[in-house]
Amino acid sequence: MRDHVERRGVAVVVDDQLEVSSSPALSGVYEYAFPAIRGVQAGRVYFVSMCPLKLLSKMFVWDDDELPAELRAQRTLNRGRIPEIVRYIEENTASYTFSAITASVDASVRFAPAQAAEANSGLGTLRIPMDGRFIINDGQHRRAAIEQALRTNPELGDETIAVVFFLDKGLERCQQMFADLNRHAVRPSPSIGVLYDHRDPLAAVSRTVAAQSPVLRGFVEQASTSLAKASRKMFTLSAVNGSHKALFARVTTLEHPEMVDVATGMWTALDRQFPEWEMIRAKQVHAREIRRDFIHTHGIVLTALGRVCNTLLIDGVSVKRWPQRLAPLSKLDWARTNADLWEGRAMVGGAVTKASNNVVLTTAALRLHLGMPLSPEEQKAEDNRKAHV
């Protein structure tokens, strides 16, 4: 983007302060020109603007991945994250959402206040020399994914993303900015992700079943991934969703209403095997006591149960027959004190764990109790366990 050089007074940023100069700018200097808002944070000037997506790859760079960490301004680009972000863009071209990119600018920038703007509004034009250097402090994965998405969908190039520009005060300042920007970044809990995700069909099934199932209604924690000791809830929404994910693995022919019916049927069938669940709903016992003494309300067991029911679903067993097929589970000792069965499977050192291998071993234990054949993965895990006992 080429732009003529202003001959009238402009605001030049010097040492994080704006100084008005009436000196004519040097001619022949090519600049990026951004409509921007000027602000002050911690006594330092910064600017907020919009950048066309097609300019991101031309303007913004990340540090050489081969540099030692102490000489970089941000973490190494994790290329494994990029395909997921690209897929998100491509599948949601009419509704994708990106937060602002934060960048440091190593250049002598100029800010020309808009003549028609109100006093102290901060509105104007930010001019940055094209030979200036930009370092992304936050958003390098978004930038890389957008660049890749534009190769197959170039019409997105004229859309924009917000950019916050800070003045580059050296490597130490850039590293501190990265640390500060990520200091308080907290990923939302998986339960919140399920609750708020309206793109994922499985999340929609989980929300519907949690709200409508007589077994689950009122006893699913919607926001947190873990249950407080005093909570009267039996399950977390993320654990319910994990069970549904296992239930519908490799099943692609069901629509939403059918999935809701199958999942509801699964919970009804399981409820008959665990009298403690009904005792919680009837307020005959507090949920925390069941969670403390038994493992059948924990996510690892719910996922394992979902895997078992997935086999019944794929084998064409009617959901109405699931209570009968799952009946032997009611005879299983689900107490934490049953260390002979659960230690090394659902528990490690007496604590419930959901590591992938533990899920496999817990599923294998349920299949063996139900007289079901093991999958090759489960058989291998069982053989390894026996070899180390």
Backbone torsions as a table, in degrees:
resi	resn	phi	psi	omega
1	MET	NA	114.1	179.6
2	ARG	-98.4	149.5	-177.6
3	ASP	-147.3	145.7	177.1
4	HIS	-70.0	158.6	-177.7
5	VAL	-93.1	132.2	-179.9
6	GLU	-66.3	137.6	178.0
7	ARG	-101.8	-16.2	179.9
8	ARG	-88.9	-177.3	-177.1
9	GLY	-62.7	134.8	177.2
10	VAL	-131.3	160.8	177.4
11	ALA	-94.5	118.5	179.9
12	VAL	-102.3	132.5	-179.6
13	VAL	-84.4	119.6	179.5
14	VAL	-127.9	117.7	177.5
15	ASP	51.9	50.4	177.9
16	ASP	65.9	12.4	177.5
17	GLN	-123.5	153.4	178.5
18	LEU	-95.1	126.7	175.9
19	GLU	-122.6	129.2	-179.1
20	VAL	-83.6	128.5	-179.5
21	SER	-124.6	135.8	177.5
22	SER	-96.7	1.5	-179.3
23	SER	-69.5	138.5	177.7
24	PRO	-66.8	140.6	178.9
25	ALA	-73.2	156.1	178.7
26	LEU	-66.0	137.2	179.3
27	SER	-79.2	158.6	177.0
28	GLY	83.2	7.5	178.6
29	VAL	-93.5	121.9	179.6
30	TYR	-90.6	137.8	-171.8
31	GLU	-138.0	153.1	163.7
32	TYR	-84.6	139.3	177.9
33	ALA	-122.1	119.6	-178.3
34	PHE	-119.0	129.3	165.5
35	PRO	-62.3	130.2	-171.2
36	ALA	-146.5	164.3	171.5
37	ILE	-117.1	128.0	178.9
38	ARG	-91.6	137.9	177.1
39	GLY	-138.6	173.0	178.5
40	VAL	-130.4	130.4	179.8
41	GLN	-137.7	123.7	-177.3
42	ALA	54.7	35.6	178.1
43	GLY	79.1	3.0	-178.2
44	ARG	-111.8	140.4	178.3
45	VAL	-76.5	138.0	171.9
46	TYR	-142.4	169.3	-175.4
47	PHE	-136.3	145.1	176.5
48	VAL	-118.8	128.4	-178.5
49	SER	-144.3	-176.4	175.9
50	MET	-118.7	136.5	-178.5
51	CYS	-122.6	128.5	174.6
52	PRO	-59.0	139.7	-177.2
53	LEU	-58.5	-32.9	-177.2
54	LYS	-69.4	-14.7	178.8
55	LEU	-91.6	-13.3	-173.8
56	LEU	-57.6	-48.4	-176.4
57	SER	-68.4	-24.1	-179.4
58	LYS	-81.1	-31.4	-172.5
59	MET	-96.5	-43.9	-168.8
60	PHE	-101.9	136.7	-179.5
61	VAL	-127.2	164.7	169.7
62	TRP	-118.7	164.4	-176.6
63	ASP	-68.0	156.4	176.4
64	ASP	-58.0	123.4	-177.5
65	ASP	-61.3	-21.6	-175.7
66	GLU	-86.3	-7.1	176.3
67	LEU	-67.6	148.4	173.3
68	PRO	-59.8	150.6	-176.0
69	ALA	-56.9	-35.1	-176.2
70	GLU	-71.3	-12.6	179.9
71	LEU	-105.7	3.3	178.4
72	ARG	-100.3	157.7	179.4
73	ALA	-94.5	-10.1	177.5
74	GLN	-154.6	174.1	-178.4
75	ARG	-69.2	160.7	177.5
76	THR	-63.4	141.0	179.3
77	LEU	-64.0	124.7	176.9
78	ASN	-91.5	97.2	-173.6
79	ARG	-67.6	-17.5	177.9
80	GLY	-67.7	-21.1	180.0
81	ARG	-82.1	-20.6	-170.8
82	ILE	-66.4	-46.2	-178.6
83	PRO	-57.4	-36.0	179.6
84	GLU	-64.9	-41.1	179.2
85	ILE	-69.4	-39.2	177.4
86	VAL	-60.9	-44.4	179.6
87	ARG	-62.0	-38.8	177.4
88	TYR	-60.4	-43.8	179.4
89	ILE	-63.8	-48.3	-174.8
90	GLU	-65.7	-32.9	-178.8
91	GLU	-85.3	-10.7	-175.9
92	ASN	-137.4	48.5	-176.2
93	THR	-63.3	-23.2	-179.2
94	ALA	-95.9	-2.1	-175.7
95	SER	-149.0	11.1	-179.8
96	TYR	-65.1	154.6	-179.0
97	THR	-137.7	129.5	176.3
98	PHE	-127.6	137.8	173.2
99	SER	-78.0	171.7	-173.9
100	ALA	-67.5	149.1	170.2
101	ILE	-89.0	139.1	178.0
102	THR	-109.7	127.8	-174.9
103	ALA	-136.8	151.6	171.8
104	SER	-103.4	141.8	-178.0
105	VAL	-116.4	121.6	176.6
106	ASP	-100.7	82.7	-178.1
107	ALA	-170.1	164.2	174.8
108	SER	-88.5	96.6	-176.9
109	VAL	-86.2	156.1	176.3
110	ARG	-124.7	142.5	178.6
111	PHE	-124.6	120.3	179.6
112	ALA	-106.3	108.9	179.1
113	PRO	-59.8	142.8	178.6
114	ALA	-69.9	133.3	-176.7
115	GLN	-65.2	-34.6	-176.3
116	ALA	-86.7	-3.6	-176.9
117	ALA	-77.1	153.0	176.9
118	GLU	-68.6	153.0	179.6
119	ALA	-58.4	137.7	177.9
120	ASN	65.2	14.9	179.3
121	SER	-74.8	-24.6	-178.9
122	GLY	81.5	2.2	-179.8
123	LEU	-78.9	141.7	178.0
124	GLY	175.3	-157.8	-179.5
125	THR	-121.7	125.7	177.6
126	LEU	-96.4	125.0	-178.6
127	ARG	-114.8	125.7	-175.5
128	ILE	-126.4	124.7	178.2
129	PRO	-55.6	140.8	-178.2
130	MET	-66.4	-20.1	178.4
131	ASP	-89.8	6.2	175.5
132	GLY	-69.6	159.2	-178.3
133	ARG	-110.3	132.4	179.8
134	PHE	-111.4	133.6	174.9
135	ILE	-122.4	125.8	178.3
136	ILE	-80.1	121.9	176.0
137	ASN	-88.8	-28.2	179.1
138	ASP	-152.1	120.2	178.0
139	GLY	121.2	14.2	-176.3
140	GLN	-65.9	-30.8	178.2
141	HIS	-72.7	-36.3	174.9
142	ARG	-62.3	-44.4	-179.7
143	ARG	-59.8	-47.0	-178.6
144	ALA	-65.5	-39.6	179.7
145	ALA	-67.9	-39.6	178.2
146	ILE	-63.3	-42.3	178.2
147	GLU	-58.4	-43.0	-179.1
148	GLN	-70.2	-39.7	-179.3
149	ALA	-64.5	-32.4	-178.8
150	LEU	-68.1	-21.1	179.7
151	ARG	-65.5	-34.1	179.7
152	THR	-102.4	-14.6	-178.0
153	ASN	-137.5	65.9	-172.7
154	PRO	-64.4	-19.8	-179.7
155	GLU	-65.5	-14.8	175.8
156	LEU	-73.7	-11.1	-173.9
157	GLY	-60.5	-27.7	-179.3
158	ASP	-86.0	-7.2	173.6
159	GLU	-75.4	165.0	-171.0
160	THR	-124.8	162.8	173.1
161	ILE	-134.9	143.3	179.3
162	ALA	-70.7	141.5	178.3
163	VAL	-131.7	132.6	173.9
164	VAL	-104.5	118.4	-178.1
165	PHE	-99.9	125.7	169.8
166	PHE	-113.1	155.0	178.1
167	LEU	-82.8	133.1	-177.2
168	ASP	-71.2	120.1	177.9
169	LYS	-112.3	24.8	177.0
170	GLY	107.2	169.9	-175.2
171	LEU	-59.3	-43.5	-176.8
172	GLU	-61.0	-42.7	-180.0
173	ARG	-65.7	-41.5	179.6
174	CYS	-63.3	-42.1	178.8
175	GLN	-64.3	-39.3	179.4
176	GLN	-66.2	-38.6	177.4
177	MET	-61.0	-43.7	178.6
178	PHE	-60.7	-44.6	179.8
179	ALA	-62.5	-42.9	-178.8
180	ASP	-67.0	-40.7	-178.5
181	LEU	-66.3	-30.3	-177.4
182	ASN	-102.2	-1.6	-176.0
183	ARG	-60.0	-44.0	-174.9
184	HIS	-109.1	14.7	178.6
185	ALA	-72.6	122.8	-179.6
186	VAL	-128.2	124.1	177.1
187	ARG	-68.9	141.0	176.7
188	PRO	-63.7	152.8	-179.2
189	SER	-64.9	151.7	177.3
190	PRO	-55.6	-34.0	178.9
191	SER	-64.2	-43.1	177.3
192	ILE	-63.0	-38.7	177.9
193	GLY	-59.1	-42.8	177.5
194	VAL	-67.1	-41.1	-176.6
195	LEU	-64.5	-37.0	-173.4
196	TYR	-100.6	-7.1	-175.3
197	ASP	-85.7	107.1	-179.6
198	HIS	-99.9	9.0	175.3
199	ARG	-95.4	-31.6	-173.9
200	ASP	-83.1	115.0	179.8
201	PRO	-59.3	-35.1	-178.9
202	LEU	-68.1	-38.7	176.7
203	ALA	-61.3	-38.3	178.3
204	ALA	-63.9	-39.8	177.1
205	VAL	-62.7	-44.6	-177.9
206	SER	-63.7	-41.0	178.2
207	ARG	-64.1	-43.0	-178.9
208	THR	-64.8	-46.9	-178.5
209	VAL	-65.5	-41.0	179.2
210	ALA	-62.3	-31.1	-178.4
211	ALA	-85.5	-25.5	-171.3
212	GLN	-110.2	-28.3	-175.6
213	SER	-65.0	129.6	176.5
214	PRO	-60.3	-25.2	179.6
215	VAL	-75.8	-38.7	-171.8
216	LEU	-98.8	-28.9	-170.8
217	ARG	-55.4	121.2	178.8
218	GLY	86.8	-3.9	-175.8
219	PHE	-125.1	22.9	177.9
220	VAL	-117.6	124.4	175.9
221	GLU	-75.6	118.9	-171.9
222	GLN	-85.8	-28.8	-169.0
223	ALA	-102.6	-38.3	-171.8
224	SER	-100.1	154.8	176.6
225	THR	-87.3	-16.4	178.4
226	SER	-127.2	155.4	-178.3
227	LEU	-100.5	132.2	174.9
228	ALA	-64.2	152.4	-176.8
229	LYS	-57.5	-35.2	-176.5
230	ALA	-89.2	0.1	-176.2
231	SER	-65.5	141.4	175.8
232	ARG	-91.2	1.8	178.7
233	LYS	-77.0	153.5	178.1
234	MET	-97.2	-36.1	-173.7
235	PHE	-136.2	162.3	169.7
236	THR	-98.8	154.7	179.2
237	LEU	-62.6	-35.2	178.8
238	SER	-66.1	-35.3	177.7
239	ALA	-69.0	-39.8	176.3
240	VAL	-62.4	-44.1	179.4
241	ASN	-64.6	-37.7	176.9
242	GLY	-62.8	-37.6	176.9
243	SER	-66.6	-40.6	178.5
244	HIS	-67.2	-36.5	178.0
245	LYS	-61.4	-41.7	177.0
246	ALA	-68.7	-38.5	-178.2
247	LEU	-61.5	-41.6	-173.8
248	PHE	-101.5	14.8	176.9
249	ALA	-59.9	132.6	178.6
250	ARG	65.4	13.8	176.7
251	VAL	-108.0	115.4	-173.3
252	THR	-123.1	1.4	-172.8
253	THR	-100.0	-4.4	-175.1
254	LEU	-94.0	138.9	173.2
255	GLU	-89.6	172.2	-175.0
256	HIS	-53.2	-51.1	-178.4
257	PRO	-59.8	-38.4	179.6
258	GLU	-67.8	-39.9	178.4
259	MET	-63.6	-40.3	177.9
260	VAL	-62.0	-43.0	179.7
261	ASP	-63.4	-43.7	-179.6
262	VAL	-65.0	-46.3	-178.9
263	ALA	-64.1	-41.4	177.9
264	THR	-62.3	-41.3	178.0
265	GLY	-63.1	-37.7	178.2
266	MET	-61.4	-47.3	-178.6
267	TRP	-64.7	-35.6	177.1
268	THR	-64.9	-42.6	179.2
269	ALA	-65.5	-41.5	-179.9
270	LEU	-68.3	-36.8	-177.6
271	ASP	-58.4	-31.9	-179.1
272	ARG	-71.4	-17.9	-178.1
273	GLN	-92.0	-12.7	-175.8
274	PHE	-125.8	88.7	-178.9
275	PRO	-59.8	-23.3	179.4
276	GLU	-64.2	-29.7	179.4
277	TRP	-63.7	-44.5	178.6
278	GLU	-66.0	-34.8	179.2
279	MET	-64.3	-36.0	176.9
280	ILE	-65.9	-46.7	-179.2
281	ARG	-63.8	-34.0	179.9
282	ALA	-82.8	1.2	179.6
283	LYS	60.1	30.4	175.3
284	GLN	-84.3	-18.8	178.6
285	VAL	-149.1	150.3	-179.9
286	HIS	-81.6	141.6	-178.5
287	ALA	-56.7	-36.2	-176.9
288	ARG	-62.8	-30.0	179.6
289	GLU	-69.7	-38.8	178.2
290	ILE	-68.7	-43.0	179.0
291	ARG	-63.9	-33.0	-178.9
292	ARG	-72.0	-38.8	-170.6
293	ASP	-98.8	-20.8	-176.3
294	PHE	-126.9	165.8	-178.2
295	ILE	-111.9	-2.5	-171.1
296	HIS	-78.9	1.6	171.7
297	THR	-103.3	0.7	-175.8
298	HIS	-87.3	153.9	-174.2
299	GLY	-57.4	-37.3	-177.7
300	ILE	-63.1	-40.1	179.3
301	VAL	-71.1	-40.1	179.2
302	LEU	-62.3	-39.0	176.7
303	THR	-66.3	-42.7	178.9
304	ALA	-62.9	-40.9	177.7
305	LEU	-64.4	-38.2	176.2
306	GLY	-61.6	-38.4	178.5
307	ARG	-66.0	-40.9	178.6
308	VAL	-63.3	-44.8	-179.9
309	CYS	-68.8	-27.6	175.4
310	ASN	-61.2	-38.4	177.3
311	THR	-64.3	-42.5	177.9
312	LEU	-62.4	-40.0	-179.2
313	LEU	-65.9	-46.9	-179.1
314	ILE	-67.4	-33.0	178.8
315	ASP	-76.7	-3.1	176.6
316	GLY	81.7	16.9	178.0
317	VAL	-73.0	127.1	-179.4
318	SER	-59.9	137.9	179.9
319	VAL	-58.1	-29.9	179.4
320	LYS	-64.9	-22.5	-179.6
321	ARG	-92.8	-5.1	-177.5
322	TRP	-61.6	-39.3	178.6
323	PRO	-57.1	-39.2	179.3
324	GLN	-68.8	-43.0	-178.6
325	ARG	-67.8	-30.2	-177.8
326	LEU	-94.1	-1.2	-174.8
327	ALA	-53.3	-37.8	179.6
328	PRO	-58.9	-19.2	179.0
329	LEU	-63.4	-26.5	-179.0
330	SER	-69.0	-18.4	-179.9
331	LYS	-92.7	-5.0	-177.7
332	LEU	-80.4	142.5	178.2
333	ASP	-83.8	104.5	-176.0
334	TRP	-91.6	5.3	-176.9
335	ALA	-69.2	144.5	175.6
336	ARG	-59.4	-28.2	-177.8
337	THR	-70.8	-10.3	177.7
338	ASN	-81.0	65.2	-174.2
339	ALA	-66.4	-28.0	-179.2
340	ASP	-59.1	-34.5	-179.6
341	LEU	-93.1	-44.8	-168.1
342	TRP	-92.7	-25.0	179.1
343	GLU	-67.2	128.5	-175.9
344	GLY	88.5	-10.1	175.3
345	ARG	-110.1	-86.8	179.5
346	ALA	-82.0	-15.5	-177.3
347	MET	-129.7	150.2	172.6
348	VAL	-133.6	117.6	-177.1
349	GLY	63.7	30.0	178.9
350	GLY	84.6	-5.5	179.8
351	ALA	-105.6	135.9	178.7
352	VAL	-67.7	134.1	-179.2
353	THR	-132.8	155.7	-179.1
354	LYS	-124.7	33.6	174.1
355	ALA	-62.5	151.0	-173.3
356	SER	-57.6	-41.2	180.0
357	ASN	-66.6	-32.9	177.9
358	ASN	-69.4	-34.7	175.5
359	VAL	-63.0	-43.2	179.9
360	VAL	-62.1	-45.4	-178.2
361	LEU	-68.0	-36.8	177.8
362	THR	-66.6	-42.0	177.2
363	THR	-61.3	-41.8	179.6
364	ALA	-61.2	-40.6	179.7
365	ALA	-62.6	-41.6	179.7
366	LEU	-67.1	-42.1	179.7
367	ARG	-63.0	-42.8	179.4
368	LEU	-61.6	-40.7	179.6
369	HIS	-67.0	-31.9	-178.8
370	LEU	-89.2	-2.3	-179.2
371	GLY	74.1	28.2	-179.4
372	MET	-100.1	146.6	177.5
373	PRO	-68.3	150.0	178.7
374	LEU	-87.1	150.6	171.8
375	SER	-74.1	161.4	177.7
376	PRO	-54.8	-39.9	179.1
377	GLU	-63.2	-42.5	-179.3
378	GLU	-69.8	-38.4	178.8
379	GLN	-64.3	-40.9	178.3
380	LYS	-63.3	-42.6	179.2
381	ALA	-64.5	-39.4	177.9
382	GLU	-63.6	-44.4	-179.5
383	ASP	-63.1	-41.6	178.9
384	ASN	-64.3	-39.6	-179.7
385	ARG	-64.2	-45.3	-179.4
386	LYS	-64.1	-34.6	-178.6
387	ALA	-68.7	-22.3	-177.1
388	HIS	-108.0	3.8	178.7
389	VAL	-79.7	NA	NA
